[in-house]
Amino acid sequence: MKPNPTPLTIFSSAAIFGMWIIIAMMVLPLDSAFSREVIQVSPYIMLGLFALGLAALICKQEKLMKGSFWAVAALAFMLRSSALATIQDLPTPTAFTDNVEQLSPVSVSQYSTSNLLLDGSPSITSILSSSADVVTIQGLTPDWSDLLIDSLNPEYPHHYLFEDIGVHGLGIFSKSELGSVDSFLIGDVVQVAACLSGHESSPELTMVAVQTTPPVNNGSYQEMKAQLGALAEYVSSIPGPTITIGDFNNMPWSNELSNFQSKAGLQDSRRSLFPTYHQGAPHLFDRPVEHIFYSKDLQCLQYRAQRDGSTYIGSGATFQLRSNKSAMVAR
């Protein structure tokens, strides 16, 4: 007779079955809130499974250990494949021997008022120290608008502001004069497209500041998904180099964001799946839903997460136009 299974054996079998069910939901996602939330937190599930595998190794539970590590490998492969599809390697820093005006780097940053400190001053100091050429502010209320106009002048004398007493206010602050600015609604959410002024020899650079509805329930999820589809169609119709920046309410590895990038023809400026400190140390438990994408006409020279102490307040990136004509000499 076979011996009766012990509670530990039953737990191991149930855990292995459960982890592979979760992996199946990630590979073949169902259109359900639970499935979407599982995908959003998949890196953290992977870390938990790795810890479970180590615990099984210590407890000499070979079956559970193998199951956990195989599940970790499957999740790592899935996340890595997603990252390779959207994240590009940084180009080697270069100095240009000619056509310098056309290839001057452009630095952009984004911040949300929900991430800024209540008194505003320390975080505004961080905004000023970022040295970005253009700054976008999400969640712009009339009070925040007055504070930022006073605090960011004269460093950012040019601005376009759409104030909202809710969460969908949006503002652009620029060191140089903005070209044409177009604000438009997708659903009930405002989006802003601005032409960044440059030299006469430079092609027109368009920056689209976007925001989407937070998917707190199935109805708002469908709104967010429709907004991403409309944004992808809009961005793909813009001629010339484009930067798309804002709060997408999706993690970098989500199917919705991957579809948006594919339809819009954009690349991710983020260098890894997780945000980083200025010094490059990983910060694993942030949930990166704010992104900066760019068209193939551009090169991303740097991506950075902005922090005030240990508090995440925004992100930024530096771009330059691609050129096949200029001679490049590595620094």
C-alpha positions as CSV (number, residue, x, y, z in Angstrom):
1,M,0.0,0.0,0.0
2,K,1.1,3.5,-0.8
3,P,1.7,5.6,2.3
4,N,-0.8,8.3,3.0
5,P,0.4,11.7,1.7
6,T,1.7,14.0,4.4
7,P,0.4,17.5,4.8
8,L,3.7,18.8,3.4
9,T,3.3,16.7,0.3
10,I,-0.2,17.9,-0.2
11,F,0.9,21.5,0.2
12,S,3.7,21.0,-2.3
13,S,1.4,19.5,-4.9
14,A,-1.2,22.2,-4.4
15,A,1.5,24.9,-4.6
16,I,2.9,23.5,-7.9
17,F,-0.5,23.3,-9.4
18,G,-1.3,26.9,-8.3
19,M,1.9,28.4,-9.7
20,W,1.4,26.8,-13.1
21,I,-2.1,28.0,-13.2
22,I,-0.8,31.6,-12.6
23,I,1.8,31.2,-15.3
24,A,-0.9,30.0,-17.7
25,M,-2.9,33.1,-16.9
26,M,0.1,35.2,-17.8
27,V,0.9,33.5,-21.1
28,L,-2.7,33.2,-22.2
29,P,-4.3,36.1,-20.3
30,L,-8.0,36.1,-19.7
31,D,-10.0,39.3,-20.0
32,S,-10.7,39.5,-16.3
33,A,-9.7,41.9,-13.5
34,F,-7.9,39.1,-11.6
35,S,-5.9,38.0,-14.6
36,R,-4.8,41.6,-15.4
37,E,-3.8,42.2,-11.8
38,V,-1.7,39.0,-11.8
39,I,0.1,40.2,-14.9
40,Q,0.8,43.6,-13.3
41,V,2.5,42.1,-10.3
42,S,4.2,39.2,-12.1
43,P,7.8,40.2,-11.2
44,Y,6.9,40.2,-7.5
45,I,5.3,36.8,-7.9
46,M,8.5,35.6,-9.5
47,L,10.5,36.8,-6.5
48,G,8.1,35.1,-4.2
49,L,8.4,31.8,-6.1
50,F,12.2,32.1,-5.9
51,A,12.0,32.5,-2.1
52,L,9.6,29.5,-2.0
53,G,12.1,27.4,-4.0
54,L,14.9,28.4,-1.6
55,A,12.7,27.4,1.4
56,A,11.9,24.1,-0.3
57,L,15.7,23.5,-0.9
58,I,16.4,24.1,2.8
59,C,13.5,21.8,3.8
60,K,14.6,19.1,1.3
61,Q,11.4,19.2,-0.6
62,E,12.8,18.3,-4.0
63,K,9.5,18.3,-5.9
64,L,8.4,21.8,-4.7
65,M,11.9,23.1,-5.2
66,K,12.1,22.0,-8.9
67,G,8.5,23.3,-9.5
68,S,9.3,26.7,-8.0
69,F,12.5,27.2,-9.9
70,W,11.0,26.0,-13.2
71,A,8.2,28.5,-12.6
72,V,10.7,31.3,-11.9
73,A,12.6,30.4,-15.1
74,A,9.3,30.5,-17.2
75,L,8.4,33.9,-15.7
76,A,11.9,35.3,-16.2
77,F,11.8,34.2,-19.8
78,M,8.4,35.8,-20.3
79,L,9.4,39.1,-18.7
80,R,12.7,39.1,-20.6
81,S,11.0,38.5,-23.9
82,S,8.6,41.4,-23.2
83,A,11.5,43.7,-22.3
84,L,13.5,42.8,-25.4
85,A,10.5,43.7,-27.5
86,T,10.2,47.2,-26.1
87,I,13.5,48.2,-24.4
88,Q,16.5,49.2,-26.6
89,D,20.2,49.4,-25.6
90,L,21.6,52.8,-25.0
91,P,23.8,54.0,-27.8
92,T,27.5,54.7,-27.1
93,P,27.9,58.4,-26.1
94,T,29.1,60.3,-29.1
95,A,30.5,63.7,-30.0
96,F,29.4,65.0,-33.4
97,T,32.0,66.6,-35.7
98,D,29.5,68.5,-37.8
99,N,25.8,69.4,-37.9
100,V,25.9,70.1,-34.2
101,E,22.7,72.3,-34.3
102,Q,20.6,69.6,-35.8
103,L,21.6,67.0,-33.2
104,S,21.5,69.0,-30.0
105,P,20.1,66.7,-27.3
106,V,16.7,67.3,-25.8
107,S,15.9,66.4,-22.2
108,V,12.3,65.9,-20.9
109,S,10.9,65.1,-17.5
110,Q,7.5,64.3,-16.1
111,Y,6.0,64.6,-12.6
112,S,2.7,64.0,-11.0
113,T,1.3,66.3,-8.3
114,S,0.3,63.2,-6.3
115,N,4.0,62.4,-6.0
116,L,5.1,65.8,-4.9
117,L,5.4,66.8,-1.3
118,L,2.6,68.7,0.3
119,D,4.4,72.0,0.7
120,G,5.9,71.7,-2.8
121,S,9.2,73.3,-2.1
122,P,11.6,70.3,-1.9
123,S,10.2,68.6,-4.9
124,I,10.1,71.8,-7.0
125,T,13.8,72.1,-6.1
126,S,14.3,68.6,-7.6
127,I,12.5,69.6,-10.7
128,L,14.7,72.6,-11.2
129,S,17.9,70.6,-10.5
130,S,16.9,68.0,-13.2
131,S,17.9,70.5,-15.9
132,A,15.3,69.2,-18.2
133,D,14.4,71.3,-21.3
134,V,10.7,70.5,-21.0
135,V,8.7,69.4,-18.0
136,T,5.2,67.9,-17.9
137,I,3.0,68.0,-14.8
138,Q,0.1,65.6,-14.3
139,G,-2.8,66.2,-11.9
140,L,-2.6,69.9,-12.4
141,T,-5.1,71.8,-10.2
142,P,-5.5,75.6,-10.1
143,D,-3.6,75.8,-6.8
144,W,-0.7,73.7,-8.1
145,S,-0.8,75.8,-11.3
146,D,-0.2,79.0,-9.3
147,L,2.5,77.5,-7.2
148,L,4.4,76.0,-10.2
149,I,4.2,79.2,-12.3
150,D,5.7,81.2,-9.4
151,S,8.3,78.6,-8.5
152,L,9.5,77.5,-11.9
153,N,10.0,81.0,-13.3
154,P,12.3,82.3,-14.7
155,E,13.9,78.8,-15.4
156,Y,10.7,77.7,-17.3
157,P,9.1,80.9,-18.6
158,H,7.0,79.2,-21.3
159,H,4.1,77.1,-20.4
160,Y,0.8,75.6,-21.5
161,L,-1.6,74.6,-18.7
162,F,-4.9,72.7,-18.6
163,E,-6.2,72.9,-15.1
164,D,-8.7,70.5,-13.6
165,I,-10.1,70.3,-10.1
166,G,-10.0,66.5,-10.4
167,V,-7.0,64.3,-11.4
168,H,-6.8,65.0,-15.1
169,G,-5.1,68.4,-15.2
170,L,-2.0,68.6,-17.4
171,G,0.7,71.2,-17.9
172,I,3.9,71.7,-19.9
173,F,6.7,74.0,-18.8
174,S,9.5,74.8,-21.2
175,K,12.8,76.7,-21.1
176,S,12.4,77.7,-24.8
177,E,9.3,78.9,-26.6
178,L,6.9,76.3,-27.6
179,G,5.6,75.9,-31.2
180,S,2.0,75.0,-31.9
181,V,0.2,73.4,-29.0
182,D,-2.9,71.3,-29.5
183,S,-5.1,70.0,-26.6
184,F,-7.7,67.3,-27.4
185,L,-10.0,64.9,-25.5
186,I,-9.9,61.1,-25.7
187,G,-13.0,60.1,-23.8
188,D,-13.1,62.6,-21.0
189,V,-9.3,62.8,-20.5
190,V,-7.3,65.7,-22.0
191,Q,-4.1,65.1,-24.0
192,V,-1.7,67.7,-25.2
193,A,0.6,67.7,-28.3
194,A,3.3,70.4,-28.5
195,C,5.9,71.2,-31.1
196,L,9.3,71.9,-29.4
197,S,11.0,74.8,-31.1
198,G,14.5,74.1,-32.4
199,H,17.0,75.4,-34.9
200,E,16.0,76.2,-38.4
201,S,17.9,73.2,-39.8
202,S,16.2,70.9,-37.3
203,P,13.1,68.8,-38.2
204,E,10.0,69.5,-36.1
205,L,10.0,67.5,-32.8
206,T,6.6,66.7,-31.4
207,M,6.0,65.9,-27.7
208,V,2.6,64.3,-26.8
209,A,1.8,64.5,-23.1
210,V,-0.8,61.8,-22.3
211,Q,-2.8,60.4,-19.5
212,T,-5.4,57.6,-19.2
213,T,-8.2,56.6,-16.9
214,P,-7.0,54.5,-13.9
215,P,-8.5,50.9,-14.4
216,V,-10.1,50.6,-11.0
217,N,-12.9,48.4,-12.4
218,N,-13.9,46.6,-15.6
219,G,-15.7,49.7,-17.0
220,S,-12.7,52.0,-16.4
221,Y,-10.4,49.3,-17.8
222,Q,-12.3,49.3,-21.1
223,E,-12.1,53.1,-21.2
224,M,-8.3,52.9,-20.6
225,K,-7.9,50.3,-23.3
226,A,-9.9,52.4,-25.8
227,Q,-7.9,55.5,-24.9
228,L,-4.6,53.6,-25.6
229,G,-6.0,52.5,-29.0
230,A,-7.0,56.1,-29.9
231,L,-3.6,57.4,-28.7
232,A,-1.7,54.9,-30.7
233,E,-3.6,55.9,-33.8
234,Y,-3.0,59.6,-33.2
235,V,0.7,59.2,-32.4
236,S,1.3,57.0,-35.5
237,S,-0.1,59.7,-37.7
238,I,2.5,62.3,-36.5
239,P,5.2,62.9,-39.1
240,G,8.8,63.3,-37.9
241,P,10.4,62.6,-34.5
242,T,8.0,62.2,-31.6
243,I,8.2,61.8,-27.8
244,T,5.2,60.4,-26.0
245,I,5.3,61.0,-22.2
246,G,2.7,60.4,-19.5
247,D,0.8,58.2,-17.1
248,F,-0.4,55.1,-19.0
249,N,-1.6,53.2,-15.9
250,N,0.1,50.0,-17.2
251,M,3.3,48.3,-16.2
252,P,6.1,47.9,-18.8
253,W,5.3,44.2,-19.4
254,S,1.5,44.5,-19.8
255,N,-0.1,43.3,-23.0
256,E,-2.0,46.6,-23.3
257,L,1.2,48.7,-23.3
258,S,2.9,46.3,-25.6
259,N,0.0,46.6,-28.1
260,F,0.1,50.4,-27.8
261,Q,3.8,50.6,-28.6
262,S,3.5,48.2,-31.5
263,K,0.6,50.2,-33.1
264,A,2.2,53.6,-32.4
265,G,5.7,52.5,-33.6
266,L,7.4,53.6,-30.4
267,Q,10.3,52.4,-28.3
268,D,10.6,52.5,-24.5
269,S,13.2,54.8,-23.0
270,R,13.4,52.7,-19.8
271,R,16.5,50.6,-19.6
272,S,15.1,48.0,-17.3
273,L,11.7,46.8,-16.1
274,F,12.1,48.6,-12.8
275,P,12.7,52.3,-11.9
276,T,16.1,53.2,-10.6
277,Y,17.7,55.8,-8.3
278,H,19.8,58.5,-9.9
279,Q,22.8,56.4,-8.9
280,G,21.4,53.4,-10.6
281,A,20.4,51.2,-7.6
282,P,17.2,49.2,-8.3
283,H,14.0,50.1,-6.5
284,L,12.0,46.9,-6.9
285,F,8.8,47.7,-5.2
286,D,7.8,50.7,-7.3
287,R,5.1,50.1,-9.8
288,P,6.2,51.9,-13.0
289,V,3.1,53.2,-14.8
290,E,4.6,56.5,-16.1
291,H,6.5,56.0,-19.3
292,I,8.5,57.9,-21.9
293,F,8.3,56.5,-25.4
294,Y,10.1,57.8,-28.6
295,S,9.9,57.3,-32.3
296,K,12.6,55.6,-34.4
297,D,13.8,59.0,-35.6
298,L,15.3,59.5,-32.2
299,Q,18.0,57.9,-30.0
300,C,17.6,57.7,-26.2
301,L,20.8,58.8,-24.5
302,Q,19.7,58.4,-20.9
303,Y,16.7,57.4,-18.8
304,R,16.5,58.5,-15.2
305,A,14.0,58.1,-12.3
306,Q,13.7,61.3,-10.2
307,R,13.6,61.0,-6.5
308,D,13.4,63.4,-3.6
309,G,15.2,61.3,-0.9
310,S,13.6,57.9,-1.1
311,T,10.4,59.2,-2.6
312,Y,9.7,58.7,-6.3
313,I,8.5,61.9,-7.8
314,G,8.9,61.5,-11.6
315,S,11.1,60.3,-14.5
316,G,13.1,61.8,-17.3
317,A,15.0,61.0,-20.5
318,T,17.4,62.6,-22.9
319,F,17.1,62.2,-26.7
320,Q,18.9,63.2,-29.8
321,L,18.0,62.9,-33.5
322,R,19.3,60.0,-35.4
323,S,21.7,60.9,-38.2
324,N,23.2,58.8,-40.9
325,K,25.2,61.8,-42.4
326,S,27.2,63.1,-39.5
327,A,30.5,61.6,-38.6
328,M,30.6,60.4,-35.0
329,V,33.6,60.1,-32.8
330,A,33.3,58.1,-29.5
331,R,34.2,60.1,-26.4
